[in-house]
Amino acid sequence: MPSYSELVQNVLQEVNDLRRNPQFFLPRLRSFLSQYRGLLRHRPGDAPVLTQEGSAAVLQAIEALQTEREVRTCVWNEALGSAAQAYCNELSKQGLAARALQSRVESCGRWTGALVEMIDYGALSAVEVVCSLLVDDGVPNREHRKSLLAPNLRFIGIGCSPHRDHRTVTTVLMVSKYTTSGDFSRCFPSTAMIPTNWQAQDWPEAAVKLSCEVATETQVGRVQKRVIRTWAMPDGSTEVTETNSFK
């Protein structure tokens, strides 16, 4: 797994590679497509993701990208990056609710033209972040895809933090024009590694969520550890597995 700071740097590279040559990204989307089994996207070495549209949205993104033209790459802006990172840090603590992102952007400088924000939950690599935004599952107008390839958006800032429910949260800010304030508060992503999911190797193929209960008890001087895992299935049913170990 990359670190949070490495993921930020890699997302910037992937976004600009996409803008420089949209067709360059087609093999990435096709690889993304191969992970789908119905509505589930099975990520290599990690838990699957339950989508709303399944592979149909990916196929639509592939078709759209085939006719997209090159646009100018985006310029990194440290103030936008700090605003995006501060927002991710707040989301990390508060789940899905946080103070308006626009106010953070405006506290770091002045923007004109267009301002867009894109938020991804759960992606573990830069390619996954950008593919997820291009596909824009469950969003009929595919606004994220349009924003990634919008020629009028020239400046970019990105943040990434751990998230209590989704492992990661990544925010991408893009604006047309931006004048940085000289006294903005700088905020940087963590250099810690994104943790691996140690449960992934035992994950049932159809499961979409796991809750885990651990209990210990002492029997004749030995400590027994019971791990009860409840797997949620797409149809709302659950499956329970239990393992026991002794110390």
Backbone as JSON, one array per atom type, in Angstrom:
{
  "sequence": "MPSYSELVQNVLQEVNDLRRNPQFFLPRLRSFLSQYRGLLRHRPGDAPVLTQEGSAAVLQAIEALQTEREVRTCVWNEALGSAAQAYCNELSKQGLAARALQSRVESCGRWTGALVEMIDYGALSAVEVVCSLLVDDGVPNREHRKSLLAPNLRFIGIGCSPHRDHRTVTTVLMVSKYTTSGDFSRCFPSTAMIPTNWQAQDWPEAAVKLSCEVATETQVGRVQKRVIRTWAMPDGSTEVTETNSFK",
  "N": [[0.84, -1.2, 0.0], [0.46, 2.32, -0.67], [1.67, 5.33, 1.0], [-0.36, 7.89, 2.6], [0.47, 10.41, 1.73], [1.93, 9.72, -0.55], [-0.14, 8.71, -2.12], [-1.54, 11.05, -2.68], [0.34, 12.46, -4.29], [0.49, 10.66, -6.41], [-2.12, 10.65, -7.4], [-2.28, 13.22, -8.48], [-0.44, 12.91, -10.59], [-1.76, 10.94, -12.12], [-4.15, 12.24, -12.84], [-3.17, 14.32, -14.45], [-1.91, 12.82, -16.46], [-4.16, 11.67, -17.58], [-5.49, 13.96, -18.58], [-3.6, 14.86, -20.38], [-3.56, 12.82, -22.28], [-6.31, 11.36, -22.94], [-7.0, 8.78, -23.94], [-4.95, 7.25, -23.03], [-5.73, 6.35, -20.59], [-7.51, 4.31, -21.0], [-6.7, 1.48, -20.89], [-6.47, 1.25, -18.12], [-9.08, 1.65, -17.24], [-10.27, -0.57, -18.43], [-9.03, -2.63, -17.04], [-10.07, -2.03, -14.54], [-12.75, -2.59, -15.1], [-12.65, -5.37, -15.32], [-12.75, -6.23, -12.73], [-15.33, -6.47, -11.88], [-18.17, -8.25, -10.69], [-21.25, -8.7, -11.3], [-22.93, -6.39, -9.3], [-20.86, -6.07, -7.58], [-17.54, -4.98, -7.08], [-14.54, -6.5, -7.2], [-11.7, -6.02, -5.54], [-8.24, -6.56, -6.01], [-6.71, -8.4, -3.49], [-8.11, -7.16, -1.45], [-11.11, -6.05, 0.3], [-14.3, -6.35, -1.36], [-16.23, -3.9, -3.26], [-19.44, -2.58, -3.12], [-21.38, -1.53, -5.74], [-23.64, 0.82, -7.4], [-24.43, 0.68, -10.07], [-22.94, -1.25, -11.33], [-21.02, -2.92, -13.91], [-21.95, -1.53, -16.11], [-21.71, 1.26, -15.88], [-18.96, 1.57, -16.03], [-18.4, 0.68, -18.61], [-19.69, 2.69, -20.0], [-18.06, 4.86, -19.34], [-15.67, 4.09, -20.58], [-16.45, 4.15, -23.28], [-17.0, 6.91, -23.53], [-14.5, 8.04, -23.09], [-13.04, 7.4, -25.3], [-13.42, 9.29, -27.28], [-12.62, 11.67, -26.21], [-10.69, 14.68, -26.1], [-7.31, 15.91, -25.84], [-6.46, 17.99, -23.08], [-5.14, 20.89, -21.36], [-2.71, 20.27, -18.82], [-3.06, 20.25, -15.21], [-2.03, 22.65, -12.75], [-0.28, 22.31, -9.77], [-1.36, 23.6, -6.67], [-0.37, 24.85, -3.65], [-1.91, 26.0, -1.62], [-4.53, 25.21, -2.28], [-4.13, 22.48, -2.04], [-3.66, 22.32, 0.72], [-6.15, 23.15, 1.67], [-7.77, 21.08, 0.7], [-6.62, 18.94, 2.09], [-7.07, 19.63, 4.79], [-9.81, 19.49, 4.81], [-10.22, 16.74, 4.31], [-9.09, 15.75, 6.67], [-10.97, 16.62, 8.52], [-13.25, 15.25, 7.63], [-12.38, 12.71, 8.18], [-12.7, 12.5, 10.91], [-15.39, 13.05, 11.3], [-17.04, 11.45, 9.78], [-19.32, 11.55, 7.23], [-19.95, 14.2, 7.18], [-18.98, 17.58, 7.14], [-17.52, 20.86, 7.61], [-18.34, 23.42, 5.22], [-16.63, 23.05, 2.2], [-15.96, 25.04, 0.39], [-15.62, 27.33, 1.93], [-13.2, 26.79, 3.17], [-11.47, 26.83, 0.98], [-11.67, 29.53, 0.27], [-10.58, 30.68, 2.5], [-7.94, 30.33, 2.12], [-7.23, 31.71, -0.14], [-8.14, 33.5, -3.17], [-10.59, 32.72, -5.54], [-11.59, 32.56, -9.0], [-13.88, 32.19, -11.77], [-14.56, 28.83, -12.28], [-15.15, 26.46, -9.66], [-14.59, 23.27, -8.48], [-15.28, 20.36, -6.56], [-14.26, 17.11, -5.72], [-14.89, 14.08, -4.2], [-13.71, 11.06, -2.94], [-14.36, 7.94, -1.46], [-12.7, 5.33, 0.14], [-10.87, 4.38, -1.83], [-7.76, 2.83, -2.62], [-5.56, 3.27, -4.1], [-3.97, 5.5, -6.48], [-4.8, 5.12, -9.11], [-7.21, 3.8, -8.7], [-8.67, 5.84, -7.44], [-8.91, 7.79, -9.53], [-10.13, 6.27, -11.59], [-12.54, 5.65, -10.29], [-13.67, 8.2, -10.07], [-13.92, 8.88, -12.76], [-15.75, 6.94, -13.65], [-17.91, 7.48, -11.96], [-20.05, 6.3, -10.47], [-23.49, 5.87, -9.99], [-24.14, 8.54, -10.34], [-25.96, 10.32, -12.45], [-25.35, 12.47, -14.3], [-22.61, 12.4, -14.48], [-20.72, 14.25, -13.41], [-18.19, 14.37, -12.19], [-16.49, 13.11, -14.02], [-16.66, 14.9, -16.15], [-15.49, 17.14, -14.94], [-12.83, 16.32, -14.42], [-11.79, 16.4, -16.98], [-12.18, 18.95, -17.86], [-11.38, 21.78, -19.72], [-11.2, 24.38, -18.73], [-10.46, 24.28, -16.11], [-7.71, 24.8, -14.19], [-6.01, 24.83, -11.97], [-5.02, 22.8, -9.2], [-5.61, 20.95, -6.2], [-5.03, 18.45, -3.76], [-6.04, 16.13, -1.25], [-5.64, 13.56, 1.27], [-6.8, 11.27, 3.68], [-6.99, 8.96, 6.49], [-10.06, 7.13, 7.03], [-12.8, 6.55, 9.15], [-14.82, 4.74, 8.51], [-14.43, 3.98, 5.85], [-11.78, 3.44, 5.32], [-10.12, 5.17, 3.62], [-10.26, 8.65, 2.64], [-10.42, 10.8, -0.05], [-9.88, 13.98, -1.4], [-10.31, 16.07, -4.18], [-9.59, 19.16, -5.47], [-10.37, 21.55, -7.92], [-9.82, 24.48, -9.8], [-10.54, 27.36, -11.86], [-9.08, 29.84, -11.87], [-6.78, 31.01, -9.43], [-5.72, 32.85, -6.65], [-3.34, 32.86, -4.28], [-3.5, 33.3, -0.76], [-1.2, 35.0, 1.33], [-0.86, 34.15, 3.94], [-1.95, 31.64, 4.54], [-2.98, 28.64, 6.26], [-0.88, 25.94, 6.36], [-1.27, 22.52, 5.45], [-0.61, 19.11, 5.54], [-0.61, 15.83, 4.0], [-0.52, 12.68, 5.76], [2.49, 10.77, 6.25], [2.27, 8.18, 6.87], [1.69, 4.7, 6.15], [-1.02, 3.49, 4.19], [-3.17, 1.28, 5.73], [-3.19, -2.3, 5.3], [-5.84, -4.65, 4.66], [-6.34, -7.05, 6.82], [-8.28, -8.96, 6.91], [-8.95, -9.59, 4.35], [-8.06, -11.87, 2.96], [-9.67, -13.96, 3.82], [-12.15, -13.29, 2.96], [-15.47, -13.82, 2.02], [-16.67, -14.31, -1.32], [-19.1, -13.07, -2.05], [-19.7, -11.29, -0.03], [-20.22, -7.99, 1.37], [-19.67, -6.41, 3.52], [-18.14, -6.36, 6.75], [-18.48, -7.15, 10.18], [-16.99, -7.46, 13.36], [-16.51, -9.39, 16.27], [-14.78, -9.87, 19.23], [-13.98, -12.12, 21.79], [-12.69, -13.15, 24.94], [-11.78, -15.79, 27.19], [-10.82, -17.51, 30.17], [-9.72, -20.81, 30.55], [-8.93, -23.4, 32.54], [-6.39, -22.31, 33.09], [-5.62, -21.53, 30.56], [-5.95, -19.17, 27.93], [-8.7, -18.61, 25.99], [-9.48, -17.42, 22.82], [-12.1, -16.09, 21.04], [-13.28, -15.33, 17.87], [-15.77, -13.79, 16.26], [-17.22, -13.37, 13.23], [-19.34, -11.42, 11.3], [-20.77, -11.45, 8.23], [-22.04, -9.27, 5.87], [-24.38, -9.56, 3.24], [-25.21, -8.79, -0.23], [-28.01, -9.0, -0.55], [-29.07, -8.38, 1.87], [-29.0, -10.37, 3.76], [-27.1, -12.27, 6.24], [-24.0, -13.89, 7.04], [-22.37, -15.92, 9.38], [-19.24, -16.54, 10.82], [-16.97, -18.37, 12.91], [-14.01, -18.45, 14.79], [-11.62, -20.1, 16.89], [-8.98, -19.82, 19.21], [-6.16, -20.67, 21.28], [-4.14, -19.55, 24.01]],
  "CA": [[0.0, 0.0, 0.0], [1.2, 3.58, -0.59], [1.33, 6.2, 2.12], [-1.37, 8.88, 2.23], [1.14, 11.46, 0.97], [2.24, 9.17, -1.87], [-1.38, 8.63, -2.89], [-1.82, 12.41, -3.17], [1.25, 12.73, -5.41], [0.15, 9.78, -7.53], [-3.39, 11.12, -8.0], [-1.92, 14.37, -9.32], [0.17, 12.39, -11.81], [-2.78, 10.24, -12.92], [-5.07, 13.24, -13.39], [-2.51, 15.01, -15.55], [-1.75, 11.86, -17.55], [-5.49, 11.57, -18.2], [-5.76, 15.18, -19.33], [-2.62, 14.93, -21.46], [-3.93, 11.83, -23.29], [-7.43, 10.6, -22.36], [-7.0, 7.38, -24.35], [-3.94, 6.59, -22.2], [-6.39, 5.78, -19.41], [-8.42, 3.23, -21.38], [-6.32, 0.2, -20.29], [-6.75, 1.28, -16.68], [-10.52, 1.43, -17.08], [-10.58, -1.96, -18.79], [-8.62, -3.43, -15.89], [-11.09, -1.72, -13.54], [-13.95, -3.32, -15.52], [-12.46, -6.81, -15.09], [-12.96, -6.53, -11.31], [-16.77, -6.51, -11.57], [-19.01, -9.44, -10.71], [-22.54, -8.1, -10.99], [-22.77, -5.06, -8.71], [-19.67, -6.06, -6.73], [-16.21, -4.81, -7.67], [-13.6, -7.25, -6.38], [-10.37, -5.43, -5.61], [-7.2, -7.55, -5.7], [-6.12, -8.35, -2.16], [-8.86, -6.35, -0.5], [-12.55, -6.28, 0.35], [-15.03, -5.84, -2.53], [-17.01, -2.68, -3.15], [-20.78, -2.7, -3.69], [-21.7, -0.37, -6.57], [-25.05, 0.97, -7.74], [-24.71, 0.4, -11.48], [-22.14, -2.35, -11.85], [-20.09, -2.71, -15.02], [-22.54, -0.66, -17.14], [-21.14, 2.61, -15.75], [-17.57, 1.52, -16.5], [-18.48, 0.6, -20.08], [-20.04, 4.03, -20.48], [-16.86, 5.69, -19.21], [-14.74, 3.67, -21.64], [-16.96, 4.7, -24.55], [-16.86, 8.36, -23.53], [-13.09, 8.43, -23.11], [-12.48, 7.14, -26.62], [-13.56, 10.46, -28.14], [-12.17, 12.86, -25.51], [-9.48, 15.3, -26.63], [-6.31, 16.38, -24.89], [-6.59, 19.33, -22.49], [-3.95, 21.28, -20.62], [-2.55, 19.68, -17.51], [-3.34, 21.13, -14.08], [-0.9, 23.13, -11.97], [-0.46, 22.1, -8.33], [-1.4, 24.81, -5.85], [-0.19, 24.41, -2.27], [-3.04, 26.44, -0.8], [-5.64, 24.31, -2.57], [-3.78, 21.21, -1.43], [-3.87, 22.44, 2.16], [-7.6, 23.19, 1.9], [-8.27, 19.73, 0.48], [-6.16, 18.06, 3.17], [-7.78, 20.0, 6.02], [-11.17, 18.96, 4.68], [-10.12, 15.3, 4.52], [-8.85, 15.51, 8.1], [-12.25, 16.79, 9.21], [-14.09, 14.11, 7.25], [-11.84, 11.54, 8.86], [-13.22, 12.48, 12.27], [-16.82, 13.28, 11.37], [-17.8, 10.61, 8.87], [-19.67, 12.13, 5.93], [-20.36, 15.6, 7.33], [-17.9, 18.48, 7.51], [-17.76, 22.26, 7.28], [-18.35, 23.66, 3.78], [-15.3, 23.05, 1.62], [-15.71, 26.32, -0.28], [-15.1, 28.29, 2.91], [-11.78, 26.48, 3.36], [-10.77, 27.33, -0.2], [-11.64, 30.98, 0.32], [-9.72, 31.11, 3.59], [-6.55, 30.18, 1.66], [-6.97, 32.54, -1.3], [-9.31, 33.99, -3.91], [-10.77, 32.0, -6.8], [-12.53, 33.09, -9.98], [-14.25, 31.18, -12.76], [-15.24, 27.65, -11.74], [-14.56, 25.7, -8.56], [-15.24, 21.96, -8.33], [-14.74, 19.46, -5.54], [-14.54, 15.7, -5.96], [-14.55, 13.32, -2.99], [-13.77, 9.6, -3.1], [-14.23, 7.18, -0.22], [-12.32, 3.94, 0.12], [-9.87, 4.0, -2.82], [-6.48, 2.48, -2.0], [-4.49, 3.63, -5.03], [-4.31, 6.66, -7.3], [-5.57, 4.65, -10.27], [-8.57, 3.53, -8.24], [-9.32, 7.13, -7.22], [-9.27, 8.43, -10.8], [-11.12, 5.42, -12.26], [-13.83, 5.81, -9.61], [-14.23, 9.5, -10.43], [-14.32, 8.82, -14.17], [-16.96, 6.13, -13.75], [-18.95, 8.29, -11.28], [-21.14, 5.36, -10.23], [-24.68, 6.38, -9.31], [-24.33, 9.97, -10.63], [-26.39, 10.28, -13.85], [-24.73, 13.44, -15.2], [-21.16, 12.14, -14.52], [-20.06, 15.54, -13.23], [-16.77, 14.2, -11.87], [-15.79, 12.83, -15.27], [-16.58, 16.17, -16.89], [-14.56, 18.04, -14.27], [-11.46, 15.85, -14.63], [-11.38, 16.7, -18.35], [-12.63, 20.3, -18.21], [-10.21, 22.6, -20.1], [-11.15, 25.65, -18.01], [-9.96, 24.07, -14.75], [-6.27, 24.87, -14.41], [-5.24, 24.66, -10.73], [-5.49, 21.6, -8.5], [-5.11, 20.6, -4.87], [-5.51, 17.11, -3.4], [-5.77, 15.68, 0.12], [-6.06, 12.19, 1.57], [-6.72, 10.94, 5.1], [-7.73, 7.75, 6.89], [-11.48, 7.35, 7.31], [-13.23, 5.57, 10.16], [-15.72, 3.74, 7.92], [-14.07, 3.6, 4.48], [-10.32, 3.3, 5.22], [-9.52, 6.4, 3.11], [-11.08, 9.66, 1.97], [-9.57, 11.63, -0.91], [-10.55, 15.16, -1.94], [-9.65, 16.74, -5.29], [-10.12, 20.5, -5.75], [-9.9, 22.13, -9.17], [-10.38, 25.81, -10.03], [-10.1, 28.03, -13.09], [-8.01, 30.77, -11.49], [-6.65, 31.06, -7.97], [-4.68, 33.7, -6.1], [-3.1, 32.35, -2.94], [-3.27, 34.21, 0.34], [0.16, 34.83, 1.83], [-0.81, 33.67, 5.33], [-2.84, 30.5, 4.73], [-2.47, 27.6, 7.16], [-0.45, 24.79, 5.58], [-1.71, 21.24, 5.97], [0.0, 18.1, 4.68], [-1.07, 14.45, 4.25], [0.34, 11.85, 6.59], [3.43, 9.89, 5.57], [1.99, 6.81, 7.3], [1.2, 3.82, 5.1], [-2.42, 3.07, 4.24], [-3.11, -0.1, 6.26], [-3.79, -3.4, 4.55], [-7.0, -5.28, 5.29], [-5.9, -8.4, 7.16], [-9.41, -9.87, 6.74], [-9.29, -9.76, 2.94], [-7.79, -13.21, 2.44], [-10.76, -14.85, 4.21], [-13.4, -12.62, 2.63], [-16.34, -14.54, 1.07], [-16.76, -13.56, -2.57], [-20.34, -12.3, -2.18], [-19.89, -10.38, 1.11], [-19.94, -6.59, 1.1], [-19.3, -5.71, 4.75], [-17.79, -7.24, 7.86], [-18.39, -6.68, 11.56], [-16.2, -8.47, 14.06], [-16.61, -9.39, 17.74], [-13.73, -10.69, 19.83], [-14.21, -12.4, 23.2], [-11.68, -14.02, 25.54], [-12.11, -16.37, 28.48], [-9.76, -18.38, 30.67], [-10.16, -22.17, 30.86], [-7.85, -24.22, 33.1], [-5.12, -21.62, 32.93], [-5.36, -21.15, 29.18], [-6.84, -18.12, 27.44], [-9.34, -18.89, 24.71], [-9.91, -16.24, 22.06], [-13.15, -16.37, 20.05], [-13.5, -14.26, 16.92], [-17.04, -14.01, 15.56], [-17.32, -12.45, 12.1], [-20.65, -11.37, 10.65], [-20.6, -10.94, 6.88], [-23.28, -8.76, 5.25], [-24.52, -9.92, 1.84], [-25.94, -7.75, -0.98], [-29.46, -9.12, -0.43], [-29.45, -8.04, 3.23], [-28.77, -11.49, 4.67], [-25.79, -12.31, 6.88], [-23.37, -15.17, 7.32], [-21.53, -15.8, 10.58], [-18.16, -17.51, 10.97], [-16.34, -18.26, 14.23], [-12.72, -19.14, 14.96], [-11.16, -20.17, 18.28], [-7.56, -20.07, 19.41], [-5.76, -20.72, 22.69], [-2.79, -19.12, 24.37]],
  "C": [[0.89, 1.26, 0.0], [0.91, 4.29, 0.72], [0.25, 7.18, 1.65], [-0.74, 9.99, 1.38], [1.51, 10.98, -0.43], [0.99, 9.08, -2.73], [-1.73, 9.99, -3.47], [-0.95, 12.73, -4.39], [0.87, 11.92, -6.64], [-1.16, 10.17, -8.2], [-3.12, 12.3, -8.92], [-1.34, 13.88, -10.64], [-0.87, 11.73, -12.72], [-3.75, 11.22, -13.56], [-4.43, 13.93, -14.59], [-2.21, 14.08, -16.73], [-3.06, 11.7, -18.32], [-5.76, 12.78, -19.08], [-4.83, 15.29, -20.55], [-2.98, 14.0, -22.62], [-5.05, 10.96, -22.73], [-7.43, 9.12, -22.73], [-5.93, 6.57, -23.6], [-4.59, 5.84, -21.04], [-7.27, 4.58, -19.75], [-7.99, 1.87, -20.82], [-6.58, 0.13, -18.8], [-8.24, 1.03, -16.43], [-10.91, 0.0, -17.43], [-10.17, -2.92, -17.67], [-9.61, -3.27, -14.74], [-12.36, -2.53, -13.83], [-13.84, -4.8, -15.2], [-12.7, -7.21, -13.64], [-14.43, -6.75, -10.95], [-17.35, -7.91, -11.69], [-20.41, -8.98, -10.31], [-22.34, -6.69, -10.46], [-21.53, -4.96, -7.83], [-18.41, -5.84, -7.57], [-15.2, -5.45, -6.73], [-12.2, -6.69, -6.56], [-9.32, -6.47, -5.24], [-6.64, -7.35, -4.29], [-6.87, -7.52, -1.15], [-10.35, -6.66, -0.58], [-13.23, -5.71, -0.9], [-15.82, -4.58, -2.2], [-18.37, -2.92, -3.81], [-21.12, -1.42, -4.44], [-23.2, -0.3, -6.84], [-25.36, 0.48, -9.14], [-23.95, -0.79, -12.04], [-21.3, -1.96, -13.05], [-20.64, -1.75, -16.08], [-21.95, 0.75, -17.09], [-19.7, 2.65, -16.24], [-17.54, 1.48, -18.03], [-18.83, 1.96, -20.67], [-18.83, 4.96, -20.42], [-15.84, 5.36, -20.29], [-15.16, 4.24, -22.99], [-16.74, 6.2, -24.63], [-15.4, 8.78, -23.7], [-12.47, 8.26, -24.5], [-12.52, 8.35, -27.54], [-13.12, 11.76, -27.45], [-10.86, 13.37, -26.1], [-8.56, 15.76, -25.49], [-6.66, 17.78, -24.38], [-5.33, 19.63, -21.68], [-3.9, 20.61, -19.25], [-2.8, 20.73, -16.42], [-2.06, 21.48, -13.33], [-1.2, 22.95, -10.49], [-0.43, 23.44, -7.61], [-1.37, 24.39, -4.38], [-1.35, 24.82, -1.37], [-4.27, 25.56, -1.03], [-5.38, 22.93, -1.97], [-4.0, 21.23, 0.07], [-5.35, 22.47, 2.5], [-8.2, 21.8, 1.74], [-7.87, 18.8, 1.61], [-6.87, 18.37, 4.48], [-9.21, 19.45, 5.99], [-11.19, 17.45, 4.9], [-9.93, 14.97, 5.99], [-10.14, 15.65, 8.9], [-13.21, 15.66, 8.9], [-13.66, 12.84, 7.97], [-12.43, 11.38, 10.25], [-14.74, 12.49, 12.33], [-17.64, 12.45, 10.4], [-18.05, 11.29, 7.55], [-20.06, 13.6, 6.02], [-19.17, 16.45, 7.77], [-18.28, 19.89, 7.09], [-17.59, 22.47, 5.78], [-16.92, 23.8, 3.24], [-14.98, 24.39, 0.98], [-15.14, 27.35, 0.69], [-13.63, 28.04, 3.2], [-10.95, 27.02, 2.19], [-10.61, 28.84, -0.12], [-10.81, 31.51, 1.47], [-8.24, 31.05, 3.2], [-6.21, 31.07, 0.47], [-8.26, 32.96, -1.97], [-9.39, 33.27, -5.24], [-11.76, 32.74, -7.69], [-12.79, 32.02, -11.03], [-15.02, 30.06, -12.12], [-14.44, 27.02, -10.62], [-15.31, 24.38, -8.45], [-14.52, 21.18, -7.23], [-15.17, 18.04, -5.87], [-14.04, 14.92, -4.75], [-14.73, 11.83, -3.27], [-13.55, 8.95, -1.75], [-13.75, 5.76, -0.53], [-11.25, 3.53, -0.88], [-8.5, 3.82, -2.14], [-5.29, 2.76, -2.91], [-4.94, 4.82, -5.85], [-5.13, 6.26, -8.51], [-7.01, 4.39, -9.87], [-9.33, 4.83, -8.0], [-9.81, 7.7, -8.55], [-10.27, 7.59, -11.58], [-12.49, 5.6, -11.62], [-14.48, 7.13, -9.98], [-14.67, 9.53, -11.89], [-15.62, 8.05, -14.36], [-18.14, 6.85, -13.13], [-20.22, 7.47, -11.05], [-22.29, 6.01, -9.47], [-24.96, 7.86, -9.54], [-24.68, 10.12, -12.11], [-25.65, 11.25, -14.77], [-23.21, 13.33, -15.27], [-20.35, 13.43, -14.38], [-18.57, 15.39, -12.92], [-15.96, 13.93, -13.13], [-15.61, 14.12, -16.07], [-15.54, 17.1, -16.26], [-13.11, 17.62, -14.5], [-10.92, 16.26, -15.99], [-11.8, 18.1, -18.8], [-11.43, 21.19, -18.53], [-10.09, 23.9, -19.31], [-10.66, 25.5, -16.58], [-8.44, 23.89, -14.82], [-5.44, 24.61, -13.15], [-5.87, 23.55, -9.89], [-4.85, 21.49, -7.12], [-5.76, 19.3, -4.44], [-5.15, 16.82, -1.95], [-6.23, 14.25, 0.29], [-5.82, 11.91, 3.04], [-7.32, 9.56, 5.35], [-9.17, 8.1, 7.18], [-11.99, 6.22, 8.18], [-14.09, 4.45, 9.57], [-15.21, 3.18, 6.6], [-12.57, 3.44, 4.25], [-9.64, 4.59, 4.74], [-10.61, 7.37, 2.66], [-10.12, 10.57, 1.22], [-10.4, 12.77, -1.47], [-9.69, 15.77, -3.03], [-10.36, 18.07, -5.53], [-9.53, 20.99, -7.06], [-10.6, 23.47, -9.39], [-9.83, 26.38, -11.33], [-8.91, 28.94, -12.82], [-7.97, 30.87, -9.97], [-5.47, 31.93, -7.57], [-4.51, 33.35, -4.64], [-2.91, 33.46, -1.93], [-1.89, 33.95, 0.91], [0.24, 34.19, 3.19], [-1.72, 32.46, 5.57], [-2.16, 29.44, 5.6], [-2.14, 26.35, 6.34], [-0.83, 23.49, 6.27], [-1.24, 20.15, 5.0], [-0.56, 16.71, 5.01], [-0.05, 13.68, 5.07], [1.29, 11.02, 5.71], [3.25, 8.43, 6.0], [1.44, 5.99, 6.13], [-0.29, 3.55, 5.28], [-2.44, 1.61, 4.68], [-3.75, -1.11, 5.32], [-4.96, -3.97, 5.34], [-6.65, -6.74, 5.57], [-7.02, -9.43, 7.02], [-9.63, -10.27, 5.28], [-9.08, -11.19, 2.45], [-8.89, -14.21, 2.79], [-12.13, -14.34, 3.77], [-14.23, -13.46, 1.66], [-16.6, -13.69, -0.16], [-17.98, -12.66, -2.63], [-20.52, -11.26, -1.07], [-19.52, -8.95, 0.74], [-19.48, -5.83, 2.34], [-19.05, -6.73, 5.85], [-17.87, -6.51, 9.18], [-17.77, -7.82, 12.37], [-16.33, -8.29, 15.57], [-15.57, -10.36, 18.29], [-14.03, -10.87, 21.32], [-13.1, -13.33, 23.71], [-12.2, -14.56, 26.87], [-11.0, -17.34, 28.88], [-10.34, -19.73, 31.08], [-8.93, -22.98, 31.29], [-6.49, -23.58, 32.8], [-4.76, -21.22, 31.52], [-6.4, -20.12, 28.73], [-7.37, -18.51, 26.07], [-9.83, -17.6, 24.08], [-10.91, -16.67, 21.0], [-13.35, -15.14, 19.18], [-14.75, -14.61, 16.11], [-17.17, -12.93, 14.49], [-18.71, -12.57, 11.48], [-20.49, -10.68, 9.3], [-21.95, -10.51, 6.33], [-23.26, -9.06, 3.76], [-25.34, -8.86, 1.09], [-27.45, -7.81, -0.82], [-29.96, -8.82, 0.98], [-29.27, -9.17, 4.23], [-27.36, -11.41, 5.26], [-25.31, -13.75, 6.99], [-22.41, -14.98, 8.47], [-20.48, -16.92, 10.58], [-17.5, -17.29, 12.33], [-15.05, -19.05, 14.23], [-12.32, -19.07, 16.43], [-9.66, -20.45, 18.3], [-7.25, -20.02, 20.89], [-4.36, -20.18, 22.86], [-2.35, -19.86, 25.61]]
}
